[in-house]
Amino acid sequence: MTTAGGLRLFLDRSTNAKRFAEAARALCPDVQTIGDLYGVIPAEAVLDEQWIADASAAGRICVGADQRILSNLLELEAIINHSARYLVFADNNTPTRLRIAHFRELYTQLEPLADIPGPWVYKLTRGGLQEVKGDVLRVRLAQARERLLKPGLKS
């Protein structure tokens, strides 16, 4: 699953900024961005379910900043079906420089995650890592499916 060096990261569209990618690579030598995998322009059209599947198949831990991953039906299905491992920042609106500083602060806590099989999500919060276990993800998936079946409810 991991190389001898530990973490193998995949940066999604929300963490694909050049400065963040450079900072992540300074800490972790095995970082791939969505633009690296698919090409910068084509990456914009790749469905979340596809890159989650591809990154997971390659043994990478996904890194993103969109917490909708925890409630979106298709993304939850992809995480569960592909045993994805996902790190998500608590706020997608955080400036890149603060996101970099936060990632640096938490990095030593991230390294042991390389050997933990998915599916799981860890929120990168100011208080540290907050785990969302596979069982909780499955409950959230069931709730998302239920919302789709009930007329008048948003998904």
C-alpha positions as CSV (number, residue, x, y, z in Angstrom):
1,M,0.0,0.0,0.0
2,T,2.8,2.5,0.9
3,T,6.4,2.8,-0.2
4,A,9.2,2.4,2.3
5,G,9.2,6.2,2.5
6,G,5.7,6.3,4.0
7,L,3.0,8.6,2.8
8,R,1.9,8.7,-0.8
9,L,-0.4,11.7,-1.3
10,F,-2.8,12.7,-4.0
11,L,-3.9,16.4,-4.1
12,D,-7.4,17.0,-5.4
13,R,-8.6,20.1,-7.2
14,S,-9.1,22.0,-3.9
15,T,-5.5,21.4,-2.8
16,N,-3.9,21.5,-6.3
17,A,-2.5,25.0,-6.0
18,K,1.2,25.2,-6.9
19,R,2.3,26.7,-3.6
20,F,0.5,24.0,-1.6
21,A,1.8,21.2,-3.8
22,E,5.3,22.5,-3.4
23,A,5.0,22.7,0.4
24,A,3.5,19.2,0.5
25,R,6.4,17.9,-1.6
26,A,8.9,19.5,0.7
27,L,7.5,17.3,3.5
28,C,6.5,14.2,1.6
29,P,8.5,13.3,-1.5
30,D,5.7,11.2,-3.0
31,V,3.0,13.7,-3.9
32,Q,0.9,13.5,-7.0
33,T,-1.6,16.2,-8.0
34,I,-4.8,15.7,-10.0
35,G,-3.0,17.8,-12.7
36,D,0.0,15.5,-12.7
37,L,-2.2,12.5,-13.2
38,Y,-4.6,13.8,-15.9
39,G,-3.1,17.0,-17.2
40,V,-4.0,20.4,-15.8
41,I,-6.9,21.3,-18.2
42,P,-8.3,17.7,-18.5
43,A,-8.3,17.4,-14.7
44,E,-11.1,20.0,-14.4
45,A,-13.5,17.5,-16.2
46,V,-12.5,14.4,-14.3
47,L,-15.3,13.2,-12.0
48,D,-14.6,13.1,-8.3
49,E,-15.5,9.4,-8.3
50,Q,-12.9,8.7,-11.0
51,W,-9.9,10.4,-9.3
52,I,-10.8,8.9,-5.9
53,A,-10.9,5.4,-7.5
54,D,-7.6,6.0,-9.4
55,A,-5.7,7.5,-6.4
56,S,-6.9,4.7,-4.1
57,A,-5.9,2.0,-6.6
58,A,-2.4,3.6,-6.6
59,G,-2.3,3.4,-2.8
60,R,-2.4,7.1,-2.3
61,I,-4.1,9.1,0.5
62,C,-6.3,11.8,-1.0
63,V,-5.9,15.4,0.3
64,G,-8.7,17.9,-0.2
65,A,-10.5,20.8,1.3
66,D,-14.1,20.2,0.4
67,Q,-16.0,18.7,3.3
68,R,-19.0,18.0,1.1
69,I,-17.1,14.8,0.5
70,L,-18.6,13.7,3.8
71,S,-22.2,14.1,2.6
72,N,-22.2,13.7,-1.2
73,L,-23.7,10.4,-2.3
74,L,-21.3,9.7,-5.2
75,E,-18.2,10.7,-3.3
76,L,-19.1,8.6,-0.3
77,E,-19.8,5.6,-2.5
78,A,-16.4,6.1,-4.1
79,I,-14.6,6.3,-0.8
80,I,-16.3,3.2,0.5
81,N,-16.2,1.2,-2.7
82,H,-12.5,1.9,-3.3
83,S,-11.4,1.8,0.4
84,A,-10.2,5.4,-0.1
85,R,-8.2,7.2,2.6
86,Y,-8.9,10.9,2.6
87,L,-7.5,13.9,4.5
88,V,-9.8,16.9,4.4
89,F,-9.2,20.4,5.6
90,A,-12.0,21.8,7.7
91,D,-12.4,25.0,5.6
92,N,-12.2,25.3,1.8
93,N,-11.9,29.1,2.2
94,T,-8.6,29.0,4.2
95,P,-5.8,31.0,2.5
96,T,-3.1,28.8,1.0
97,R,-0.4,30.1,3.4
98,L,-2.5,29.2,6.4
99,R,-3.4,25.8,4.9
100,I,0.4,25.1,4.3
101,A,1.2,26.1,7.9
102,H,-1.6,23.8,9.2
103,F,-0.4,20.9,7.1
104,R,3.1,21.3,8.4
105,E,1.9,21.4,12.0
106,L,0.0,18.1,11.5
107,Y,2.4,16.3,9.3
108,T,4.0,14.1,11.9
109,Q,0.5,13.0,12.9
110,L,-0.2,12.1,9.3
111,E,2.7,9.8,8.7
112,P,1.4,6.8,10.7
113,L,-1.8,6.9,8.6
114,A,0.2,5.5,5.7
115,D,-0.3,2.0,7.1
116,I,-4.0,2.2,8.0
117,P,-6.3,0.7,5.4
118,G,-9.4,2.5,4.2
119,P,-12.0,3.5,4.0
120,W,-11.5,6.5,6.3
121,V,-11.5,10.2,6.4
122,Y,-9.6,12.4,8.8
123,K,-10.5,16.1,9.1
124,L,-7.5,18.4,9.5
125,T,-8.8,20.7,12.2
126,R,-7.2,23.4,14.4
127,G,-7.4,20.9,17.3
128,G,-5.6,18.2,15.3
129,L,-6.9,15.2,13.4
130,Q,-10.5,14.1,13.7
131,E,-11.2,10.6,12.5
132,V,-14.3,9.7,10.5
133,K,-14.3,5.9,10.5
134,G,-15.6,3.6,7.8
135,D,-18.7,2.8,9.8
136,V,-19.6,6.4,10.1
137,L,-19.0,6.9,6.4
138,R,-21.4,4.0,5.7
139,V,-24.1,5.6,7.9
140,R,-23.6,8.9,6.1
141,L,-23.9,7.1,2.8
142,A,-27.2,5.5,3.9
143,Q,-28.5,8.9,4.9
144,A,-27.5,10.4,1.6
145,R,-29.3,7.7,-0.3
146,E,-32.4,8.2,2.0
147,R,-32.4,12.0,1.2
148,L,-32.5,11.1,-2.5
149,L,-35.6,9.0,-2.0
150,K,-37.5,11.6,-0.1
151,P,-39.2,14.2,-2.2
152,G,-38.6,17.8,-1.2
153,L,-35.3,17.1,0.6
154,K,-32.0,18.4,-0.6
155,S,-29.2,15.8,-1.3
